[in-house]
């Protein structure tokens, strides 16, 4: 009984936890630190708007997937055609590749803070992720 309840809670809270952790990467932390140092709490109100927008978009995508049984790229293709879907998915691929590069740059920078070689830590991190 407890395992069913745990699965229910994870099913509801899981996507939110993943979305919350998505912004805690090396590039995000650097950006947040720089913005915080430059503006202090002056832009904190914007985080509420961003969080609201993120929740709305995530909820909308989840509802569309549940109702149609299709993923986002399938729905884009049906509405806008193959060419537009290819452009959108290639843009998504490029953005994800850039985020991956920034993640490993963060691993390299963090390892050098602790006196470890980036030539050792980055391949180890890549092997661990793989």
N, CA, C and O atoms as CSV, one atom per row, in Angstrom:
chain,resi,resn,atom,element,x,y,z
A,1,UNK,N,N,0.819,-1.199,0.000
A,1,UNK,CA,C,0.000,0.000,0.000
A,1,UNK,C,C,0.858,1.256,0.000
A,1,UNK,O,O,0.559,2.230,-0.690
A,2,UNK,N,N,1.946,1.214,0.799
A,2,UNK,CA,C,2.812,2.386,0.867
A,2,UNK,C,C,3.525,2.627,-0.457
A,2,UNK,O,O,3.767,3.773,-0.836
A,3,UNK,N,N,3.863,1.543,-1.163
A,3,UNK,CA,C,4.558,1.719,-2.439
A,3,UNK,C,C,3.638,2.361,-3.479
A,3,UNK,O,O,4.097,3.148,-4.306
A,4,UNK,N,N,2.353,2.035,-3.444
A,4,UNK,CA,C,1.414,2.666,-4.375
A,4,UNK,C,C,1.280,4.153,-4.080
A,4,UNK,O,O,1.205,4.979,-4.990
A,5,UNK,N,N,1.251,4.478,-2.793
A,5,UNK,CA,C,1.141,5.891,-2.411
A,5,UNK,C,C,2.400,6.652,-2.815
A,5,UNK,O,O,2.319,7.784,-3.292
A,6,UNK,N,N,3.564,6.030,-2.624
A,6,UNK,CA,C,4.823,6.658,-3.018
A,6,UNK,C,C,4.861,6.882,-4.524
A,6,UNK,O,O,5.276,7.945,-4.985
A,7,UNK,N,N,4.428,5.884,-5.292
A,7,UNK,CA,C,4.391,6.039,-6.746
A,7,UNK,C,C,3.434,7.148,-7.165
A,7,UNK,O,O,3.710,7.883,-8.113
A,8,UNK,N,N,2.321,7.271,-6.470
A,8,UNK,CA,C,1.372,8.344,-6.774
A,8,UNK,C,C,1.990,9.707,-6.499
A,8,UNK,O,O,1.872,10.626,-7.310
A,9,UNK,N,N,2.648,9.835,-5.353
A,9,UNK,CA,C,3.292,11.108,-5.008
A,9,UNK,C,C,4.393,11.435,-6.008
A,9,UNK,O,O,4.499,12.576,-6.458
A,10,UNK,N,N,5.215,10.445,-6.361
A,10,UNK,CA,C,6.282,10.691,-7.333
A,10,UNK,C,C,5.718,11.011,-8.711
A,10,UNK,O,O,6.287,11.823,-9.441
A,11,UNK,N,N,4.616,10.387,-9.069
A,11,UNK,CA,C,3.986,10.686,-10.353
A,11,UNK,C,C,3.480,12.114,-10.436
A,11,UNK,O,O,3.495,12.733,-11.501
A,12,UNK,N,N,3.032,12.628,-9.304
A,12,UNK,CA,C,2.529,14.000,-9.279
A,12,UNK,C,C,3.668,14.996,-9.116
A,12,UNK,O,O,3.727,15.999,-9.826
A,13,UNK,N,N,4.574,14.720,-8.180
A,13,UNK,CA,C,5.635,15.676,-7.859
A,13,UNK,C,C,6.868,15.518,-8.746
A,13,UNK,O,O,7.661,16.451,-8.877
A,14,UNK,N,N,7.033,14.351,-9.350
A,14,UNK,CA,C,8.240,14.073,-10.125
A,14,UNK,C,C,8.547,15.078,-11.217
A,14,UNK,O,O,9.666,15.588,-11.265
A,15,UNK,N,N,7.600,15.387,-12.099
A,15,UNK,CA,C,7.890,16.372,-13.148
A,15,UNK,C,C,8.260,17.744,-12.596
A,15,UNK,O,O,9.109,18.435,-13.160
A,16,UNK,N,N,7.628,18.136,-11.503
A,16,UNK,CA,C,7.967,19.423,-10.890
A,16,UNK,C,C,9.371,19.432,-10.323
A,16,UNK,O,O,10.088,20.426,-10.437
A,17,UNK,N,N,9.769,18.321,-9.708
A,17,UNK,CA,C,11.125,18.219,-9.167
A,17,UNK,C,C,12.141,18.278,-10.297
A,17,UNK,O,O,13.158,18.963,-10.185
A,18,UNK,N,N,11.876,17.572,-11.374
A,18,UNK,CA,C,12.795,17.583,-12.514
A,18,UNK,C,C,12.889,18.984,-13.107
A,18,UNK,O,O,13.985,19.446,-13.425
A,19,UNK,N,N,11.765,19.661,-13.260
A,19,UNK,CA,C,11.782,21.022,-13.801
A,19,UNK,C,C,12.524,21.971,-12.871
A,19,UNK,O,O,13.236,22.865,-13.331
A,20,UNK,N,N,12.363,21.782,-11.571
A,20,UNK,CA,C,13.062,22.648,-10.616
A,20,UNK,C,C,14.565,22.426,-10.669
A,20,UNK,O,O,15.341,23.373,-10.538
A,21,UNK,N,N,14.978,21.183,-10.858
A,21,UNK,CA,C,16.405,20.883,-10.912
A,21,UNK,C,C,17.033,21.249,-12.255
A,21,UNK,O,O,18.257,21.322,-12.363
A,22,UNK,N,N,16.216,21.477,-13.269
A,22,UNK,CA,C,16.746,21.778,-14.595
A,22,UNK,C,C,17.515,23.089,-14.627
A,22,UNK,O,O,18.429,23.241,-15.438
A,23,UNK,N,N,17.173,24.033,-13.772
A,23,UNK,CA,C,17.863,25.319,-13.760
A,23,UNK,C,C,19.078,25.362,-12.860
A,23,UNK,O,O,19.723,26.403,-12.741
A,24,UNK,N,N,19.401,24.245,-12.224
A,24,UNK,CA,C,20.528,24.223,-11.295
A,24,UNK,C,C,21.787,23.666,-11.951
A,24,UNK,O,O,22.498,22.860,-11.351
A,25,UNK,N,N,22.056,24.086,-13.159
A,25,UNK,CA,C,23.260,23.639,-13.843
A,25,UNK,C,C,24.348,24.697,-13.707
A,25,UNK,O,O,24.127,25.755,-13.117
A,26,UNK,N,N,25.513,24.406,-14.252
A,26,UNK,CA,C,26.653,25.315,-14.102
A,26,UNK,C,C,26.366,26.689,-14.704
A,26,UNK,O,O,26.674,27.714,-14.095
A,27,UNK,N,N,25.786,26.710,-15.882
A,27,UNK,CA,C,25.465,27.992,-16.517
A,27,UNK,C,C,24.411,28.764,-15.748
A,27,UNK,O,O,24.501,29.984,-15.617
A,28,UNK,N,N,23.413,28.060,-15.240
A,28,UNK,CA,C,22.365,28.716,-14.469
A,28,UNK,C,C,22.891,29.317,-13.182
A,28,UNK,O,O,22.552,30.448,-12.835
A,29,UNK,N,N,23.716,28.568,-12.474
A,29,UNK,CA,C,24.263,29.071,-11.215
A,29,UNK,C,C,25.152,30.282,-11.470
A,29,UNK,O,O,25.116,31.250,-10.710
A,30,UNK,N,N,25.947,30.236,-12.531
A,30,UNK,CA,C,26.775,31.397,-12.878
A,30,UNK,C,C,25.933,32.614,-13.221
A,30,UNK,O,O,26.235,33.729,-12.797
A,31,UNK,N,N,24.881,32.393,-13.988
A,31,UNK,CA,C,23.992,33.494,-14.365
A,31,UNK,C,C,23.277,34.066,-13.153
A,31,UNK,O,O,23.191,35.283,-12.991
A,32,UNK,N,N,22.763,33.184,-12.301
A,32,UNK,CA,C,22.047,33.655,-11.112
A,32,UNK,C,C,22.983,34.412,-10.177
A,32,UNK,O,O,22.594,35.420,-9.586
A,33,UNK,N,N,24.213,33.927,-10.046
A,33,UNK,CA,C,25.179,34.605,-9.173
A,33,UNK,C,C,25.532,35.986,-9.709
A,33,UNK,O,O,25.603,36.953,-8.952
A,34,UNK,N,N,25.752,36.074,-11.011
A,34,UNK,CA,C,26.091,37.355,-11.621
A,34,UNK,C,C,24.927,38.342,-11.505
A,34,UNK,O,O,25.120,39.506,-11.153
A,35,UNK,N,N,23.731,37.867,-11.803
A,35,UNK,CA,C,22.557,38.743,-11.698
A,35,UNK,C,C,22.323,39.169,-10.252
A,35,UNK,O,O,21.967,40.318,-9.992
A,36,UNK,N,N,22.518,38.255,-9.319
A,36,UNK,CA,C,22.341,38.589,-7.914
A,36,UNK,C,C,23.360,39.601,-7.432
A,36,UNK,O,O,23.035,40.502,-6.659
A,37,UNK,N,N,24.608,39.448,-7.895
A,37,UNK,CA,C,25.643,40.401,-7.497
A,37,UNK,C,C,25.389,41.778,-8.098
A,37,UNK,O,O,25.676,42.798,-7.471
A,38,UNK,N,N,24.853,41.804,-9.307
A,38,UNK,CA,C,24.637,43.088,-9.978
A,38,UNK,C,C,23.356,43.787,-9.517
A,38,UNK,O,O,23.337,45.010,-9.372
A,39,UNK,N,N,22.291,43.024,-9.287
A,39,UNK,CA,C,20.989,43.641,-9.033
A,39,UNK,C,C,20.412,43.353,-7.647
A,39,UNK,O,O,19.395,43.938,-7.273
A,40,UNK,N,N,21.034,42.477,-6.891
A,40,UNK,CA,C,20.510,42.145,-5.567
A,40,UNK,C,C,19.129,41.522,-5.666
A,40,UNK,O,O,18.900,40.622,-6.474
A,41,UNK,N,N,18.212,42.007,-4.841
A,41,UNK,CA,C,16.849,41.473,-4.828
A,41,UNK,C,C,15.907,42.230,-5.762
A,41,UNK,O,O,14.706,41.959,-5.772
A,42,UNK,N,N,16.424,43.161,-6.538
A,42,UNK,CA,C,15.566,43.993,-7.385
A,42,UNK,C,C,14.809,43.196,-8.447
A,42,UNK,O,O,13.715,43.592,-8.849
A,43,UNK,N,N,15.374,42.081,-8.904
A,43,UNK,CA,C,14.726,41.289,-9.953
A,43,UNK,C,C,14.051,40.032,-9.424
A,43,UNK,O,O,13.663,39.158,-10.200
A,44,UNK,N,N,13.911,39.939,-8.120
A,44,UNK,CA,C,13.302,38.743,-7.538
A,44,UNK,C,C,11.861,38.553,-8.009
A,44,UNK,O,O,11.398,37.419,-8.136
A,45,UNK,N,N,11.157,39.639,-8.265
A,45,UNK,CA,C,9.778,39.552,-8.745
A,45,UNK,C,C,9.706,38.819,-10.079
A,45,UNK,O,O,8.714,38.151,-10.371
A,46,UNK,N,N,10.760,38.944,-10.894
A,46,UNK,CA,C,10.751,38.284,-12.203
A,46,UNK,C,C,10.771,36.764,-12.054
A,46,UNK,O,O,10.238,36.049,-12.902
A,47,UNK,N,N,11.383,36.272,-10.981
A,47,UNK,CA,C,11.419,34.826,-10.763
A,47,UNK,C,C,10.013,34.266,-10.551
A,47,UNK,O,O,9.727,33.137,-10.947
A,48,UNK,N,N,9.149,35.045,-9.935
A,48,UNK,CA,C,7.766,34.592,-9.765
A,48,UNK,C,C,7.070,34.449,-11.118
A,48,UNK,O,O,6.330,33.491,-11.343
A,49,UNK,N,N,7.310,35.402,-12.012
A,49,UNK,CA,C,6.716,35.316,-13.350
A,49,UNK,C,C,7.282,34.136,-14.131
A,49,UNK,O,O,6.545,33.422,-14.813
A,50,UNK,N,N,8.587,33.935,-14.029
A,50,UNK,CA,C,9.223,32.823,-14.736
A,50,UNK,C,C,8.707,31.489,-14.201
A,50,UNK,O,O,8.416,30.579,-14.977
A,51,UNK,N,N,8.593,31.370,-12.884
A,51,UNK,CA,C,8.081,30.132,-12.286
A,51,UNK,C,C,6.644,29.873,-12.721
A,51,UNK,O,O,6.278,28.733,-13.009
A,52,UNK,N,N,5.840,30.908,-12.770
A,52,UNK,CA,C,4.457,30.761,-13.217
A,52,UNK,C,C,4.403,30.326,-14.682
A,52,UNK,O,O,3.643,29.425,-15.037
A,53,UNK,N,N,5.206,30.964,-15.525
A,53,UNK,CA,C,5.239,30.598,-16.943
A,53,UNK,C,C,5.706,29.156,-17.124
A,53,UNK,O,O,5.153,28.420,-17.941
A,54,UNK,N,N,6.721,28.754,-16.365
A,54,UNK,CA,C,7.215,27.380,-16.448
A,54,UNK,C,C,6.130,26.389,-16.047
A,54,UNK,O,O,5.953,25.362,-16.703
A,55,UNK,N,N,5.410,26.689,-14.985
A,55,UNK,CA,C,4.341,25.795,-14.530
A,55,UNK,C,C,3.233,25.690,-15.569
A,55,UNK,O,O,2.712,24.601,-15.811
A,56,UNK,N,N,2.871,26.801,-16.180
A,56,UNK,CA,C,1.802,26.794,-17.186
A,56,UNK,C,C,2.219,25.985,-18.411
A,56,UNK,O,O,1.443,25.171,-18.912
A,57,UNK,N,N,3.429,26.203,-18.890
A,57,UNK,CA,C,3.898,25.484,-20.080
A,57,UNK,C,C,4.014,23.992,-19.797
A,57,UNK,O,O,3.596,23.170,-20.613
A,58,UNK,N,N,4.578,23.638,-18.647
A,58,UNK,CA,C,4.717,22.225,-18.306
A,58,UNK,C,C,3.352,21.562,-18.173
A,58,UNK,O,O,3.156,20.449,-18.660
A,59,UNK,N,N,2.421,22.223,-17.527
A,59,UNK,CA,C,1.082,21.673,-17.362
A,59,UNK,C,C,0.390,21.511,-18.711
A,59,UNK,O,O,-0.263,20.498,-18.962
A,60,UNK,N,N,0.536,22.509,-19.575
A,60,UNK,CA,C,-0.098,22.454,-20.889
A,60,UNK,C,C,0.468,21.293,-21.717
A,60,UNK,O,O,-0.287,20.562,-22.358
A,61,UNK,N,N,1.782,21.129,-21.702
A,61,UNK,CA,C,2.395,20.032,-22.458
A,61,UNK,C,C,1.974,18.676,-21.905
A,61,UNK,O,O,1.697,17.749,-22.666
A,62,UNK,N,N,1.924,18.561,-20.581
A,62,UNK,CA,C,1.506,17.296,-19.977
A,62,UNK,C,C,0.060,16.980,-20.323
A,62,UNK,O,O,-0.266,15.833,-20.630
A,63,UNK,N,N,-0.807,17.977,-20.278
A,63,UNK,CA,C,-2.220,17.747,-20.612
A,63,UNK,C,C,-2.391,17.346,-22.075
A,63,UNK,O,O,-3.183,16.457,-22.390
A,64,UNK,N,N,-1.649,18.002,-22.966
A,64,UNK,CA,C,-1.747,17.640,-24.386
A,64,UNK,C,C,-1.271,16.211,-24.605
A,64,UNK,O,O,-1.865,15.474,-25.392
A,65,UNK,N,N,-0.204,15.813,-23.915
A,65,UNK,CA,C,0.314,14.456,-24.069
A,65,UNK,C,C,-0.672,13.425,-23.536
A,65,UNK,O,O,-0.859,12.372,-24.145
A,66,UNK,N,N,-1.301,13.719,-22.407
A,66,UNK,CA,C,-2.265,12.778,-21.828
A,66,UNK,C,C,-3.494,12.644,-22.718
A,66,UNK,O,O,-3.977,11.535,-22.947
A,67,UNK,N,N,-3.997,13.754,-23.214
A,67,UNK,CA,C,-5.232,13.730,-24.010
A,67,UNK,C,C,-5.002,13.088,-25.373
A,67,UNK,O,O,-5.809,12.274,-25.820
A,68,UNK,N,N,-3.900,13.454,-26.038
A,68,UNK,CA,C,-3.676,12.959,-27.399
A,68,UNK,C,C,-2.867,11.676,-27.450
A,68,UNK,O,O,-2.944,10.935,-28.430
A,69,UNK,N,N,-2.090,11.403,-26.405
A,69,UNK,CA,C,-1.207,10.241,-26.431
A,69,UNK,C,C,-0.004,10.451,-27.324
A,69,UNK,O,O,0.655,9.487,-27.714
A,70,UNK,N,N,0.294,11.704,-27.655
A,70,UNK,CA,C,1.402,12.027,-28.555
A,70,UNK,C,C,2.363,12.981,-27.870
A,70,UNK,O,O,1.996,13.700,-26.941
A,71,UNK,N,N,3.603,12.973,-28.348
A,71,UNK,CA,C,4.607,13.884,-27.826
A,71,UNK,C,C,4.525,15.252,-28.480
A,71,UNK,O,O,3.753,15.476,-29.413
A,72,UNK,N,N,5.341,16.159,-27.963
A,72,UNK,CA,C,5.306,17.538,-28.454
A,72,UNK,C,C,5.685,17.627,-29.929
A,72,UNK,O,O,5.058,18.373,-30.682
A,73,UNK,N,N,6.698,16.879,-30.350
A,73,UNK,CA,C,7.107,16.965,-31.757
A,73,UNK,C,C,6.019,16.436,-32.693
A,73,UNK,O,O,5.835,16.966,-33.789
A,74,UNK,N,N,5.303,15.400,-32.272
A,74,UNK,CA,C,4.190,14.903,-33.089
A,74,UNK,C,C,3.098,15.957,-33.238
A,74,UNK,O,O,2.543,16.144,-34.320
A,75,UNK,N,N,2.803,16.634,-32.150
A,75,UNK,CA,C,1.763,17.670,-32.199
A,75,UNK,C,C,2.198,18.864,-33.043
A,75,UNK,O,O,1.386,19.438,-33.768
A,76,UNK,N,N,3.473,19.242,-32.953
A,76,UNK,CA,C,3.978,20.338,-33.791
A,76,UNK,C,C,3.907,19.940,-35.257
A,76,UNK,O,O,3.505,20.742,-36.100
A,77,UNK,N,N,4.299,18.695,-35.570
A,77,UNK,CA,C,4.266,18.226,-36.956
A,77,UNK,C,C,2.850,18.235,-37.507
A,77,UNK,O,O,2.631,18.645,-38.647
A,78,UNK,N,N,1.891,17.789,-36.714
A,78,UNK,CA,C,0.504,17.768,-37.187
A,78,UNK,C,C,-0.035,19.172,-37.447
A,78,UNK,O,O,-0.805,19.381,-38.384
A,79,UNK,N,N,0.366,20.120,-36.628
A,79,UNK,CA,C,-0.173,21.476,-36.743
A,79,UNK,C,C,0.574,22.317,-37.776
A,79,UNK,O,O,-0.040,23.096,-38.505
A,80,UNK,N,N,1.917,22.159,-37.843
A,80,UNK,CA,C,2.723,23.078,-38.656
A,80,UNK,C,C,3.501,22.411,-39.785
A,80,UNK,O,O,4.072,23.112,-40.619
A,81,UNK,N,N,3.544,21.097,-39.839
A,81,UNK,CA,C,4.240,20.415,-40.916
A,81,UNK,C,C,5.623,19.932,-40.523
A,81,UNK,O,O,6.147,20.256,-39.457
A,82,UNK,N,N,6.198,19.141,-41.429
A,82,UNK,CA,C,7.479,18.492,-41.155
A,82,UNK,C,C,8.620,19.498,-41.120
A,82,UNK,O,O,9.500,19.401,-40.265
A,83,UNK,N,N,8.619,20.451,-42.025
A,83,UNK,CA,C,9.722,21.411,-42.104
A,83,UNK,C,C,9.846,22.230,-40.814
A,83,UNK,O,O,10.944,22.380,-40.276
A,84,UNK,N,N,8.743,22.749,-40.328
A,84,UNK,CA,C,8.763,23.527,-39.085
A,84,UNK,C,C,9.176,22.651,-37.906
A,84,UNK,O,O,9.928,23.088,-37.036
A,85,UNK,N,N,8.682,21.413,-37.881
A,85,UNK,CA,C,9.058,20.494,-36.804
A,85,UNK,C,C,10.550,20.224,-36.830
A,85,UNK,O,O,11.189,20.179,-35.778
A,86,UNK,N,N,11.117,20.042,-38.018
A,86,UNK,CA,C,12.556,19.799,-38.120
A,86,UNK,C,C,13.346,20.990,-37.597
A,86,UNK,O,O,14.338,20.811,-36.890
A,87,UNK,N,N,12.921,22.203,-37.936
A,87,UNK,CA,C,13.613,23.404,-37.448
A,87,UNK,C,C,13.525,23.494,-35.925
A,87,UNK,O,O,14.517,23.786,-35.257
A,88,UNK,N,N,12.341,23.245,-35.386
A,88,UNK,CA,C,12.152,23.322,-33.931
A,88,UNK,C,C,12.983,22.255,-33.224
A,88,UNK,O,O,13.636,22.547,-32.223
A,89,UNK,N,N,12.968,21.034,-33.727
A,89,UNK,CA,C,13.708,19.949,-33.076
A,89,UNK,C,C,15.218,20.132,-33.226
A,89,UNK,O,O,15.971,19.791,-32.314
A,90,UNK,N,N,15.669,20.663,-34.359
A,90,UNK,CA,C,17.103,20.951,-34.503
A,90,UNK,C,C,17.528,22.087,-33.580
A,90,UNK,O,O,18.637,22.075,-33.046
A,91,UNK,N,N,16.653,23.065,-33.393
A,91,UNK,CA,C,16.941,24.134,-32.430
A,91,UNK,C,C,17.027,23.576,-31.018
A,91,UNK,O,O,17.897,23.965,-30.239
A,92,UNK,N,N,16.131,22.671,-30.697
A,92,UNK,CA,C,16.161,22.021,-29.385
A,92,UNK,C,C,17.439,21.207,-29.211
A,92,UNK,O,O,18.049,21.222,-28.142
A,93,UNK,N,N,17.841,20.499,-30.258
A,93,UNK,CA,C,19.082,19.726,-30.205
A,93,UNK,C,C,20.286,20.635,-29.996
A,93,UNK,O,O,21.167,20.321,-29.195
A,94,UNK,N,N,20.333,21.760,-30.709
A,94,UNK,CA,C,21.448,22.705,-30.552
A,94,UNK,C,C,21.475,23.293,-29.146
A,94,UNK,O,O,22.542,23.425,-28.548
A,95,UNK,N,N,20.314,23.642,-28.621
A,95,UNK,CA,C,20.258,24.196,-27.261
A,95,UNK,C,C,20.704,23.161,-26.238
A,95,UNK,O,O,21.444,23.488,-25.311
A,96,UNK,N,N,20.264,21.925,-26.395
A,96,UNK,CA,C,20.676,20.877,-25.462
A,96,UNK,C,C,22.165,20.579,-25.571
A,96,UNK,O,O,22.814,20.300,-24.563
A,97,UNK,N,N,22.714,20.635,-26.783
A,97,UNK,CA,C,24.156,20.435,-26.947
A,97,UNK,C,C,24.932,21.549,-26.259
A,97,UNK,O,O,25.951,21.292,-25.618
A,98,UNK,N,N,24.458,22.783,-26.386
A,98,UNK,CA,C,25.126,23.908,-25.725
A,98,UNK,C,C,25.063,23.776,-24.210
A,98,UNK,O,O,26.035,24.083,-23.521
A,99,UNK,N,N,23.940,23.328,-23.691
A,99,UNK,CA,C,23.818,23.119,-22.241
A,99,UNK,C,C,24.763,22.010,-21.786
A,99,UNK,O,O,25.377,22.117,-20.724
A,100,UNK,N,N,24.884,20.955,-22.576
A,100,UNK,CA,C,25.794,19.863,-22.223
A,100,UNK,C,C,27.236,20.349,-22.190
A,100,UNK,O,O,27.992,19.989,-21.288
A,101,UNK,N,N,27.621,21.160,-23.165
A,101,UNK,CA,C,28.975,21.726,-23.170
A,101,UNK,C,C,29.189,22.592,-21.937
A,101,UNK,O,O,30.251,22.530,-21.316
A,102,UNK,N,N,28.202,23.395,-21.576
A,102,UNK,CA,C,28.352,24.248,-20.393
A,102,UNK,C,C,28.430,23.417,-19.118
A,102,UNK,O,O,29.117,23.805,-18.172
A,103,UNK,N,N,27.743,22.289,-19.078
A,103,UNK,CA,C,27.827,21.410,-17.909
A,103,UNK,C,C,29.251,20.892,-17.732
A,103,UNK,O,O,29.788,20.905,-16.624
A,104,UNK,N,N,29.852,20.442,-18.811
A,104,UNK,CA,C,31.216,19.922,-18.703
A,104,UNK,C,C,32.222,21.041,-18.464
A,104,UNK,O,O,33.260,20.811,-17.843
A,105,UNK,N,N,31.935,22.243,-18.945
A,105,UNK,CA,C,32.785,23.391,-18.597
A,105,UNK,C,C,32.699,23.665,-17.103
A,105,UNK,O,O,33.699,24.014,-16.474
A,106,UNK,N,N,31.516,23.510,-16.537
A,106,UNK,CA,C,31.353,23.663,-15.093
A,106,UNK,C,C,32.100,22.594,-14.322
A,106,UNK,O,O,32.695,22.881,-13.283
A,107,UNK,N,N,32.079,21.360,-14.817
A,107,UNK,CA,C,32.847,20.282,-14.183
A,107,UNK,C,C,34.332,20.610,-14.222
A,107,UNK,O,O,35.040,20.417,-13.234
A,108,UNK,N,N,34.805,21.108,-15.366
A,108,UNK,CA,C,36.222,21.461,-15.497
A,108,UNK,C,C,36.598,22.577,-14.535
A,108,UNK,O,O,37.632,22.501,-13.872
A,109,UNK,N,N,35.777,23.604,-14.455
A,109,UNK,CA,C,36.072,24.727,-13.562
A,109,UNK,C,C,36.040,24.297,-12.099
A,109,UNK,O,O,36.911,24.684,-11.319
A,110,UNK,N,N,35.053,23.510,-11.729
A,110,UNK,CA,C,34.943,23.062,-10.338
A,110,UNK,C,C,36.094,22.145,-9.961
A,110,UNK,O,O,36.601,22.213,-8.841
A,111,UNK,N,N,36.509,21.293,-10.880
A,111,UNK,CA,C,37.616,20.387,-10.552
A,111,UNK,C,C,38.918,21.151,-10.373
A,111,UNK,O,O,39.737,20.786,-9.529
A,112,UNK,N,N,39.120,22.204,-11.152
A,112,UNK,CA,C,40.344,22.989,-11.001
A,112,UNK,C,C,40.346,23.785,-9.701
A,112,UNK,O,O,41.412,24.065,-9.153
A,113,UNK,N,N,39.171,24.153,-9.200
A,113,UNK,CA,C,39.098,24.814,-7.894
A,113,UNK,C,C,39.649,23.887,-6.811
A,113,UNK,O,O,40.292,24.338,-5.863
A,114,UNK,N,N,39.392,22.591,-6.963
A,114,UNK,CA,C,39.854,21.610,-5.983
A,114,UNK,C,C,41.220,21.021,-6.329
A,114,UNK,O,O,41.661,20.066,-5.688
A,115,UNK,N,N,41.890,21.577,-7.332
A,115,UNK,CA,C,43.235,21.137,-7.674
A,115,UNK,C,C,43.298,19.894,-8.539
A,115,UNK,O,O,44.360,19.284,-8.662
A,116,UNK,N,N,42.198,19.511,-9.132
A,116,UNK,CA,C,42.179,18.351,-10.017
A,116,UNK,C,C,42.300,18.805,-11.466
A,116,UNK,O,O,41.848,19.891,-11.830
A,117,UNK,N,N,42.902,17.978,-12.267
A,117,UNK,CA,C,43.066,18.314,-13.680
A,117,UNK,C,C,41.735,18.173,-14.417
A,117,UNK,O,O,40.992,17.214,-14.208
A,118,UNK,N,N,41.454,19.133,-15.271
A,118,UNK,CA,C,40.224,19.044,-16.062
A,118,UNK,C,C,40.306,17.919,-17.078
A,118,UNK,O,O,39.282,17.393,-17.514
A,119,UNK,N,N,41.520,17.550,-17.454
A,119,UNK,CA,C,41.700,16.475,-18.426
A,119,UNK,C,C,41.400,15.103,-17.825
A,119,UNK,O,O,41.241,14.121,-18.551
A,120,UNK,N,N,41.325,15.042,-16.529
A,120,UNK,CA,C,40.941,13.808,-15.849
A,120,UNK,C,C,39.473,13.862,-15.435
A,120,UNK,O,O,38.731,12.898,-15.624
A,121,UNK,N,N,39.061,14.995,-14.871
A,121,UNK,CA,C,37.711,15.084,-14.308
A,121,UNK,C,C,36.610,15.087,-15.371
A,121,UNK,O,O,35.559,14.479,-15.170
A,122,UNK,N,N,36.837,15.753,-16.480
A,122,UNK,CA,C,35.786,15.821,-17.509
A,122,UNK,C,C,35.532,14.447,-18.139
A,122,UNK,O,O,34.373,14.047,-18.254
A,123,UNK,N,N,36.580,13.703,-18.556
A,123,UNK,CA,C,36.290,12.352,-19.066
A,123,UNK,C,C,35.653,11.431,-18.023
A,123,UNK,O,O,34.803,10.606,-18.359
A,124,UNK,N,N,36.065,11.572,-16.753
A,124,UNK,CA,C,35.442,10.761,-15.707
A,124,UNK,C,C,33.965,11.121,-15.541
A,124,UNK,O,O,33.121,10.238,-15.389
A,125,UNK,N,N,33.660,12.409,-15.571
A,125,UNK,CA,C,32.263,12.838,-15.464
A,125,UNK,C,C,31.458,12.351,-16.666
A,125,UNK,O,O,30.314,11.921,-16.516
A,126,UNK,N,N,32.050,12.416,-17.850
A,126,UNK,CA,C,31.352,11.944,-19.050
A,126,UNK,C,C,31.090,10.443,-18.970
A,126,UNK,O,O,30.014,9.976,-19.346
A,127,UNK,N,N,32.074,9.687,-18.481
A,127,UNK,CA,C,31.888,8.243,-18.332
A,127,UNK,C,C,30.820,7.940,-17.289
A,127,UNK,O,O,30.024,7.016,-17.457
A,128,UNK,N,N,30.806,8.722,-16.211
A,128,UNK,CA,C,29.805,8.520,-15.165
A,128,UNK,C,C,28.400,8.802,-15.694
A,128,UNK,O,O,27.462,8.066,-15.390
A,129,UNK,N,N,28.258,9.852,-16.474
A,129,UNK,CA,C,26.947,10.206,-17.028
A,129,UNK,C,C,26.502,9.181,-18.062
A,129,UNK,O,O,25.323,8.834,-18.134
A,130,UNK,N,N,27.444,8.700,-18.859
A,130,UNK,CA,C,27.112,7.754,-19.914
A,130,UNK,C,C,26.579,6.485,-19.309
A,130,UNK,O,O,26.238,5.552,-20.035
